[in-house]
Amino acid sequence: MKRRTLLQLAAAGAASATLPRLAAAAPLEEIRLDYAYYSPTSLVLRRFGWLEQAFKADGTKVKWVFSAGSNRALEYLNGNSIDIGSSAGLAALLARANGTPIRAPYIFSRPEWTALVVPKNSPIRTLADLKGKKIAATKGTDPYLFLLRSLQVAGLKRSDIEHVSLQHADGRTALEQGKVDAWAGLDPHMAASELESGARLLYRNVAFNTYGFLNVREQFLASHPNETARVIQAYEKARAWVRANQTEAAKILSEEAKVSLPVALLQIKLRSDFSQPLPGNEHLAALRQAAPILRAESLVKPGADLERSIADLVDTRFARPYIAKA
């Protein structure tokens, strides 16, 4: 066996040493993971079949499941419908704090994927103007949590607005049809609404966007650390390709999400940072800064230890040897 392979296997074993000890796993027949329009890297990886190539020799099938939002990805993980799923960091923390056993060993991007959006001719000019208004947002996602944090900036509470729970694409439709006054948007739908209907970003704050986390079911990570590492290596290949081929990556996003190329370019070139895939102190700090909103809005179970949940969620060790060698 090659020295590099031995080192990688040793690193994976060390990284998973603190995870629950399980019986030796049977050969993996299928690995299940999601793809999402808010994760262009996943679209590239799926398009080129690099993961299928990585598992071909083992006879392991790759099953792709579409996630329309963080809430769906986390529901699939909690329900054991997928093994690996992509979500916003704060949404992953919310799930972990409420009992979903996941860990996040990889960051697929640092996006500015959400903002508060109003129609082109809306009289709403400030956050304070949102009082008493109908606002669409998808519960359990970064846009919803962004909305709650934005209201706090204006001294407003959730009870000061009428929240309309809609999946991201439906939120855009409701905004453009005048059924809601504002929408906590998500790219590429948000970018499309801006460029195609003249929607206006009422409030932006990149610090309220809590990174794109690649989450793994804890049991799967404990049972299959080497297979998880292979997924991370494939993601690294896709990430490097996206950084070197942004226009081509935008074309893939455009085709998959059925949005125009300018919309896809806006999302990838101007609102996505693919430079830091290794979870670390900055991601821990971002979650600590954002976590109080979960308690303030009673989104977590009483007595939930958010600091412990953050420490258990963000796995700063597992991916290091693979990212360093990518």
VOPAGU-2260 file (C-alpha; in pm, 1 decimal, decimal comma):
REM VOPAGU-2260
SITE   aa  ch    i         X         Y         Z
SITE  MET   A    0       0,0       0,0       0,0
SITE  LYS   A    1     130,4     346,4     -87,0
SITE  ARG   A    2     267,1     560,2     197,3
SITE  ARG   A    3      12,8     837,8     119,2
SITE  THR   A    4    -275,0     591,9     149,2
SITE  LEU   A    5    -143,8     465,1     481,8
SITE  LEU   A    6    -116,8     820,1     611,9
SITE  GLN   A    7    -470,5     898,7     500,3
SITE  LEU   A    8    -612,0     588,5     663,9
SITE  ALA   A    9    -427,9     668,9     985,9
SITE  ALA   A   10    -558,2    1025,9     979,6
SITE  ALA   A   11    -914,2     912,8     925,7
SITE  GLY   A   12    -886,0     671,6    1214,4
SITE  ALA   A   13    -750,6     940,5    1445,1
SITE  ALA   A   14   -1017,2    1188,4    1342,8
SITE  SER   A   15   -1297,8     947,7    1416,6
SITE  ALA   A   16   -1149,4     822,2    1743,2
SITE  THR   A   17   -1387,5    1028,8    1957,7
SITE  LEU   A   18   -1697,9     923,1    1767,8
SITE  PRO   A   19   -1924,7     648,4    1903,5
SITE  ARG   A   20   -1767,5     305,4    1861,7
SITE  LEU   A   21   -1973,5      80,9    1637,7
SITE  ALA   A   22   -1938,7    -271,4    1511,7
SITE  ALA   A   23   -1732,4    -315,4    1198,1
SITE  ALA   A   24   -1935,7    -184,6     907,6
SITE  ALA   A   25   -2041,6    -410,7     625,6
SITE  PRO   A   26   -1918,0    -323,4     275,5
SITE  LEU   A   27   -2092,3      -8,7     161,8
SITE  GLU   A   28   -2344,8     -89,6    -110,2
SITE  GLU   A   29   -2469,1     266,6    -157,8
SITE  ILE   A   30   -2370,7     613,8     -47,4
SITE  ARG   A   31   -2647,8     874,6     -41,8
SITE  LEU   A   32   -2586,9    1246,5     -60,9
SITE  ASP   A   33   -2766,2    1558,5    -168,2
SITE  TYR   A   34   -2714,4    1821,1    -434,9
SITE  ALA   A   35   -2854,3    2172,0    -420,2
SITE  TYR   A   36   -2866,3    2489,5    -624,5
SITE  TYR   A   37   -2724,6    2677,9    -325,7
SITE  SER   A   38   -2416,9    2451,5    -345,8
SITE  PRO   A   39   -2266,3    2487,8    -694,8
SITE  THR   A   40   -1984,7    2253,0    -593,0
SITE  SER   A   41   -2234,5    1970,5    -550,4
SITE  LEU   A   42   -2373,0    2036,9    -897,5
SITE  VAL   A   43   -2025,7    2019,1   -1052,3
SITE  LEU   A   44   -1944,6    1699,5    -863,7
SITE  ARG   A   45   -2266,5    1537,2    -978,8
SITE  ARG   A   46   -2231,0    1657,3   -1338,1
SITE  PHE   A   47   -1881,5    1511,8   -1388,3
SITE  GLY   A   48   -1940,4    1185,3   -1203,5
SITE  TRP   A   49   -1620,3    1210,1   -1003,2
SITE  LEU   A   50   -1775,3    1047,3    -698,5
SITE  GLU   A   51   -1906,2     757,5    -905,7
SITE  GLN   A   52   -1553,2     709,0   -1039,9
SITE  ALA   A   53   -1407,8     715,6    -688,6
SITE  PHE   A   54   -1639,2     435,2    -569,5
SITE  LYS   A   55   -1657,3     230,5    -889,2
SITE  ALA   A   56   -1388,7     -20,0    -792,5
SITE  ASP   A   57   -1572,2     -96,9    -467,7
SITE  GLY   A   58   -1904,0    -152,0    -640,7
SITE  THR   A   59   -2060,6     120,6    -424,3
SITE  LYS   A   60   -2351,8     299,7    -588,0
SITE  VAL   A   61   -2392,6     676,5    -552,2
SITE  LYS   A   62   -2746,0     804,8    -494,7
SITE  TRP   A   63   -2811,4    1178,1    -540,9
SITE  VAL   A   64   -3108,0    1342,1    -366,8
SITE  PHE   A   65   -3215,1    1699,7    -441,0
SITE  SER   A   66   -3238,1    1941,8    -147,3
SITE  ALA   A   67   -3456,0    2248,0    -204,1
SITE  GLY   A   68   -3321,8    2410,4     113,2
SITE  SER   A   69   -3127,7    2347,9     434,0
SITE  ASN   A   70   -3448,2    2235,1     600,7
SITE  ARG   A   71   -3490,4    1954,3     348,2
SITE  ALA   A   72   -3126,1    1843,0     369,6
SITE  LEU   A   73   -3143,2    1828,5     748,0
SITE  GLU   A   74   -3477,3    1644,8     741,7
SITE  TYR   A   75   -3322,5    1384,6     511,4
SITE  LEU   A   76   -3021,4    1346,1     742,3
SITE  ASN   A   77   -3238,4    1314,1    1051,5
SITE  GLY   A   78   -3461,1    1061,0     879,0
SITE  ASN   A   79   -3165,3     855,7     750,6
SITE  SER   A   80   -3264,8     920,4     389,0
SITE  ILE   A   81   -2915,6    1049,4     307,2
SITE  ASP   A   82   -2572,7    1007,3     464,0
SITE  ILE   A   83   -2421,5    1342,3     367,7
SITE  GLY   A   84   -2609,2    1667,2     312,6
SITE  SER   A   85   -2543,0    2036,6     259,6
SITE  SER   A   86   -2691,9    2316,8     465,3
SITE  ALA   A   87   -2625,0    2656,4     614,3
SITE  GLY   A   88   -2415,8    2648,6     928,6
SITE  LEU   A   89   -2671,0    2801,6    1164,6
SITE  ALA   A   90   -2941,3    2568,8    1032,0
SITE  ALA   A   91   -2709,6    2273,9    1101,1
SITE  LEU   A   92   -2651,5    2401,4    1454,7
SITE  LEU   A   93   -3026,3    2430,7    1508,4
SITE  ALA   A   94   -3070,5    2069,8    1397,2
SITE  ARG   A   95   -2781,9    1945,3    1611,9
SITE  ALA   A   96   -2907,7    2130,1    1920,0
SITE  ASN   A   97   -3250,5    1970,7    1870,0
SITE  GLY   A   98   -3112,6    1618,8    1851,5
SITE  THR   A   99   -3007,1    1551,6    1492,5
SITE  PRO   A  100   -2675,9    1359,0    1524,8
SITE  ILE   A  101   -2462,1    1522,5    1255,9
SITE  ARG   A  102   -2109,0    1653,2    1223,0
SITE  ALA   A  103   -1970,5    1905,3     975,1
SITE  PRO   A  104   -1618,9    1816,2     857,5
SITE  TYR   A  105   -1617,2    2035,3     544,8
SITE  ILE   A  106   -1717,7    2383,3     425,9
SITE  PHE   A  107   -1841,5    2393,0      66,9
SITE  SER   A  108   -1849,1    2774,5      42,8
SITE  ARG   A  109   -1881,5    3102,8     224,0
SITE  PRO   A  110   -2181,6    3254,7      50,1
SITE  GLU   A  111   -2377,6    3571,8      73,0
SITE  TRP   A  112   -2675,9    3371,5     -34,3
SITE  THR   A  113   -2949,5    3550,3     155,1
SITE  ALA   A  114   -3082,1    3902,7     208,6
SITE  LEU   A  115   -3418,7    4066,5     266,6
SITE  VAL   A  116   -3585,7    4136,6     -65,4
SITE  VAL   A  117   -3873,8    4368,2    -156,5
SITE  PRO   A  118   -4048,7    4432,3    -488,9
SITE  LYS   A  119   -3913,7    4694,0    -727,3
SITE  ASN   A  120   -4164,3    4967,9    -638,3
SITE  SER   A  121   -4209,2    4879,4    -273,2
SITE  PRO   A  122   -4252,2    5170,8     -31,5
SITE  ILE   A  123   -4050,1    4974,2     225,6
SITE  ARG   A  124   -3713,2    5147,6     270,6
SITE  THR   A  125   -3583,5    5040,8     610,7
SITE  LEU   A  126   -3598,7    4739,6     838,7
SITE  ALA   A  127   -3829,4    4933,8    1067,9
SITE  ASP   A  128   -4079,2    4956,6     780,9
SITE  LEU   A  129   -4126,2    4579,5     801,3
SITE  LYS   A  130   -4342,2    4611,1    1112,5
SITE  GLY   A  131   -4684,2    4462,3    1042,5
SITE  LYS   A  132   -4579,4    4329,8     701,1
SITE  LYS   A  133   -4607,8    3982,5     547,3
SITE  ILE   A  134   -4263,6    3827,6     499,5
SITE  ALA   A  135   -4194,2    3492,5     332,9
SITE  ALA   A  136   -3912,5    3267,6     455,7
SITE  THR   A  137   -3839,7    2896,2     480,5
SITE  LYS   A  138   -3826,8    2777,4     840,2
SITE  GLY   A  139   -3510,4    2595,5     943,5
SITE  THR   A  140   -3291,5    2771,8     687,6
SITE  ASP   A  141   -3037,7    3053,9     687,9
SITE  PRO   A  142   -3283,4    3297,9     523,5
SITE  TYR   A  143   -3535,6    3245,1     805,3
SITE  LEU   A  144   -3268,6    3290,7    1070,9
SITE  PHE   A  145   -3133,7    3589,6     876,2
SITE  LEU   A  146   -3481,3    3741,0     892,3
SITE  LEU   A  147   -3500,3    3696,6    1269,7
SITE  ARG   A  148   -3155,7    3849,4    1323,5
SITE  SER   A  149   -3239,1    4139,4    1090,3
SITE  LEU   A  150   -3555,1    4216,0    1284,0
SITE  GLN   A  151   -3345,4    4235,6    1600,5
SITE  VAL   A  152   -3125,4    4497,9    1431,7
SITE  ALA   A  153   -3435,6    4716,3    1393,7
SITE  GLY   A  154   -3558,3    4642,8    1743,8
SITE  LEU   A  155   -3843,0    4430,1    1612,7
SITE  LYS   A  156   -3964,7    4087,0    1722,4
SITE  ARG   A  157   -4096,8    3800,5    1518,4
SITE  SER   A  158   -4443,1    3883,5    1650,4
SITE  ASP   A  159   -4411,7    4227,7    1488,5
SITE  ILE   A  160   -4435,8    4075,3    1139,3
SITE  GLU   A  161   -4654,7    3811,2     975,0
SITE  HIS   A  162   -4430,4    3523,6     876,4
SITE  VAL   A  163   -4543,6    3325,2     571,7
SITE  SER   A  164   -4372,4    2985,7     559,6
SITE  LEU   A  165   -4282,7    2904,2     199,2
SITE  GLN   A  166   -4002,6    2708,5      34,7
SITE  HIS   A  167   -3747,2    2937,5    -130,6
SITE  ALA   A  168   -3875,5    2925,5    -488,5
SITE  ASP   A  169   -4233,5    2975,1    -371,7
SITE  GLY   A  170   -4124,1    3274,7    -165,5
SITE  ARG   A  171   -3990,5    3440,6    -477,5
SITE  THR   A  172   -4317,1    3375,3    -660,0
SITE  ALA   A  173   -4521,0    3515,7    -372,7
SITE  LEU   A  174   -4305,4    3830,0    -364,9
SITE  GLU   A  175   -4335,1    3892,5    -737,8
SITE  GLN   A  176   -4710,7    3829,8    -734,2
SITE  GLY   A  177   -4760,2    4075,5    -449,4
SITE  LYS   A  178   -4879,4    3813,7    -202,9
SITE  VAL   A  179   -4611,6    3909,7      51,4
SITE  ASP   A  180   -4442,5    4240,6     124,5
SITE  ALA   A  181   -4091,2    4103,1     162,8
SITE  TRP   A  182   -3899,7    3780,4     132,0
SITE  ALA   A  183   -3588,5    3638,0     293,8
SITE  GLY   A  184   -3442,7    3517,6     -33,1
SITE  LEU   A  185   -3190,1    3254,2    -133,5
SITE  ASP   A  186   -2971,6    3238,2    -442,2
SITE  PRO   A  187   -3012,8    3162,6    -724,5
SITE  HIS   A  188   -3381,4    3255,3    -678,9
SITE  MET   A  189   -3287,6    3587,6    -517,8
SITE  ALA   A  190   -3045,0    3680,8    -794,2
SITE  ALA   A  191   -3306,0    3587,8   -1055,4
SITE  SER   A  192   -3567,6    3807,1    -889,2
SITE  GLU   A  193   -3322,9    4099,0    -884,9
SITE  LEU   A  194   -3216,4    4071,0   -1247,2
SITE  GLU   A  195   -3545,7    3962,6   -1400,7
SITE  SER   A  196   -3815,8    4143,0   -1201,5
SITE  GLY   A  197   -3619,9    4434,1   -1056,5
SITE  ALA   A  198   -3657,3    4318,4    -696,8
SITE  ARG   A  199   -3454,2    4525,1    -451,1
SITE  LEU   A  200   -3233,4    4403,2    -166,7
SITE  LEU   A  201   -3363,9    4589,0     135,2
SITE  TYR   A  202   -3102,9    4465,5     379,0
SITE  ARG   A  203   -2773,3    4282,2     332,4
SITE  ASN   A  204   -2531,9    4160,6     597,7
SITE  VAL   A  205   -2273,5    3904,8     489,6
SITE  ALA   A  206   -2185,3    3840,0     855,4
SITE  PHE   A  207   -2534,4    3693,1     905,1
SITE  ASN   A  208   -2467,9    3429,7     634,5
SITE  THR   A  209   -2327,7    3131,7     826,8
SITE  TYR   A  210   -2128,6    2940,9     563,5
SITE  GLY   A  211   -2218,9    2628,9     368,8
SITE  PHE   A  212   -2166,6    2316,6     583,5
SITE  LEU   A  213   -2130,6    1966,1     446,0
SITE  ASN   A  214   -2292,5    1756,1     718,5
SITE  VAL   A  215   -2246,3    1384,1     779,4
SITE  ARG   A  216   -2461,8    1160,4     992,6
SITE  GLU   A  217   -2251,3    1084,1    1298,2
SITE  GLN   A  218   -2315,7     710,5    1274,1
SITE  PHE   A  219   -2206,3     708,3     910,2
SITE  LEU   A  220   -1889,5     902,4     990,5
SITE  ALA   A  221   -1802,8     655,7    1266,6
SITE  SER   A  222   -1875,4     351,3    1051,1
SITE  HIS   A  223   -1730,8     478,5     724,9
SITE  PRO   A  224   -1456,4     736,3     789,3
SITE  ASN   A  225   -1263,2     635,8     478,9
SITE  GLU   A  226   -1566,7     661,5     253,1
SITE  THR   A  227   -1646,9    1001,6     405,4
SITE  ALA   A  228   -1289,9    1107,0     333,9
SITE  ARG   A  229   -1331,1     997,8     -26,8
SITE  VAL   A  230   -1637,1    1221,1     -57,4
SITE  ILE   A  231   -1439,6    1513,0      86,3
SITE  GLN   A  232   -1158,5    1448,6    -160,9
SITE  ALA   A  233   -1410,1    1453,1    -446,2
SITE  TYR   A  234   -1558,1    1777,5    -313,2
SITE  GLU   A  235   -1207,3    1920,4    -304,9
SITE  LYS   A  236   -1160,2    1829,8    -670,7
SITE  ALA   A  237   -1488,8    2000,5    -755,6
SITE  ARG   A  238   -1406,1    2306,6    -543,4
SITE  ALA   A  239   -1071,5    2351,3    -717,8
SITE  TRP   A  240   -1243,3    2318,5   -1054,9
SITE  VAL   A  241   -1506,4    2578,4    -965,4
SITE  ARG   A  242   -1240,9    2827,2    -853,2
SITE  ALA   A  243   -1049,0    2781,8   -1179,1
SITE  ASN   A  244   -1357,2    2770,0   -1404,7
SITE  GLN   A  245   -1616,5    3006,9   -1261,7
SITE  THR   A  246   -1789,8    3081,5   -1589,6
SITE  GLU   A  247   -1817,5    2711,5   -1674,1
SITE  ALA   A  248   -1943,8    2641,1   -1322,3
SITE  ALA   A  249   -2203,6    2914,1   -1370,6
SITE  LYS   A  250   -2317,2    2745,4   -1692,6
SITE  ILE   A  251   -2374,6    2421,7   -1500,1
SITE  LEU   A  252   -2569,9    2607,2   -1231,3
SITE  SER   A  253   -2768,6    2784,3   -1502,1
SITE  GLU   A  254   -2864,1    2455,5   -1665,5
SITE  GLU   A  255   -2943,7    2270,6   -1342,7
SITE  ALA   A  256   -3141,6    2547,9   -1174,5
SITE  LYS   A  257   -3294,6    2667,6   -1502,9
SITE  VAL   A  258   -3184,0    3026,1   -1446,8
SITE  SER   A  259   -3010,7    3262,2   -1687,1
SITE  LEU   A  260   -2633,0    3269,4   -1710,4
SITE  PRO   A  261   -2614,6    3626,3   -1568,6
SITE  VAL   A  262   -2807,5    3506,3   -1263,0
SITE  ALA   A  263   -2571,4    3211,6   -1214,9
SITE  LEU   A  264   -2266,4    3433,8   -1262,7
SITE  LEU   A  265   -2395,5    3675,0    -998,8
SITE  GLN   A  266   -2429,2    3389,4    -750,9
SITE  ILE   A  267   -2092,6    3227,2    -820,2
SITE  LYS   A  268   -1864,6    3520,5    -898,0
SITE  LEU   A  269   -1997,4    3790,1    -666,8
SITE  ARG   A  270   -2168,4    3606,9    -381,0
SITE  SER   A  271   -1968,3    3289,6    -323,1
SITE  ASP   A  272   -1624,6    3242,3    -170,6
SITE  PHE   A  273   -1477,6    2894,8    -224,7
SITE  SER   A  274   -1139,6    2964,2     -64,7
SITE  GLN   A  275   -1174,4    2812,3     283,9
SITE  PRO   A  276   -1301,6    2452,6     296,1
SITE  LEU   A  277   -1154,7    2351,3     630,8
SITE  PRO   A  278   -1376,3    2408,6     936,0
SITE  GLY   A  279   -1195,4    2615,4    1193,8
SITE  ASN   A  280   -1211,4    2893,5    1448,6
SITE  GLU   A  281   -1384,3    3140,3    1214,9
SITE  HIS   A  282   -1673,8    2899,4    1168,2
SITE  LEU   A  283   -1697,9    2830,1    1539,2
SITE  ALA   A  284   -1696,2    3205,1    1604,3
SITE  ALA   A  285   -1969,4    3266,8    1345,7
SITE  LEU   A  286   -2193,5    3008,4    1509,3
SITE  ARG   A  287   -2129,0    3144,5    1858,8
SITE  GLN   A  288   -2221,2    3491,0    1739,2
SITE  ALA   A  289   -2539,8    3365,7    1573,1
SITE  ALA   A  290   -2647,9    3111,6    1835,4
SITE  PRO   A  291   -2830,8    3350,5    2072,8
SITE  ILE   A  292   -3110,3    3397,7    1816,5
SITE  LEU   A  293   -3196,7    3028,6    1852,1
SITE  ARG   A  294   -3258,0    3067,5    2222,7
SITE  ALA   A  295   -3418,1    3411,9    2196,9
SITE  GLU   A  296   -3676,4    3279,5    1952,1
SITE  SER   A  297   -3729,7    2952,0    2143,5
SITE  LEU   A  298   -3612,6    2749,8    1843,6
SITE  VAL   A  299   -3414,4    2503,6    2054,4
SITE  LYS   A  300   -3529,0    2272,8    2330,2
SITE  PRO   A  301   -3527,2    2419,4    2682,1
SITE  GLY   A  302   -3191,0    2361,7    2845,5
SITE  ALA   A  303   -3011,6    2295,2    2515,2
SITE  ASP   A  304   -2634,2    2344,4    2554,6
SITE  LEU   A  305   -2553,8    2548,5    2244,4
SITE  GLU   A  306   -2182,9    2572,0    2318,8
SITE  ARG   A  307   -2163,3    2193,4    2341,0
SITE  SER   A  308   -2369,5    2159,5    2023,8
SITE  ILE   A  309   -2128,7    2389,2    1838,6
SITE  ALA   A  310   -1828,5    2189,6    1960,4
SITE  ASP   A  311   -1993,3    1861,4    1862,3
SITE  LEU   A  312   -2105,7    1987,5    1522,6
SITE  VAL   A  313   -1795,8    2149,9    1374,6
SITE  ASP   A  314   -1533,4    1880,9    1322,6
SITE  THR   A  315   -1212,4    2077,7    1270,6
SITE  ARG   A  316    -990,0    1767,3    1244,2
SITE  PHE   A  317   -1134,6    1515,4    1006,7
SITE  ALA   A  318   -1082,0    1681,1     668,1
SITE  ARG   A  319    -741,4    1835,8     738,6
SITE  PRO   A  320    -520,3    1562,4     583,8
SITE  TYR   A  321    -728,8    1544,5     268,1
SITE  ILE   A  322    -756,5    1917,0     211,8
SITE  ALA   A  323    -385,3    1964,5     274,7
SITE  LYS   A  324    -303,6    1710,6       4,6
SITE  ALA   A  325    -567,8    1820,1    -246,7
